[in-house]
């Protein structure tokens, strides 16, 4: 079984940041599997979000309010990790933005010619 293989061999290797979202009433995958991943992974940046009463398909099989809640949580988690943390990173982002804007202007000039 895949689950047993993951538990025995791979969970201790997960070191990148990760977010786990899991329905508390999930009947397909027991929430304890996500809890095990959270506890076992050595990542310093990990988040487990359990949604009580929600099922397996958090972004399609739930009420619109529940789906919205899950997406808000995912986007907030990503936003927190995508902000520049140093002047150097900001400088790189600014340079990329200038480069991208320049390329877009060139493309528009070609289209208008």
Secondary structure, 3 states (H helix, E strand, C coil): CHHHHHHHHHHHHCCCCEEEEEECCCCCCCHHHHHHHHHHCCCCCEEEEEECCCCCCCCCCCCHHHHHHHHHHHHHHHHHHHCCCCHHHHHHHHHHHHHHHHHHHHHHHHHHC
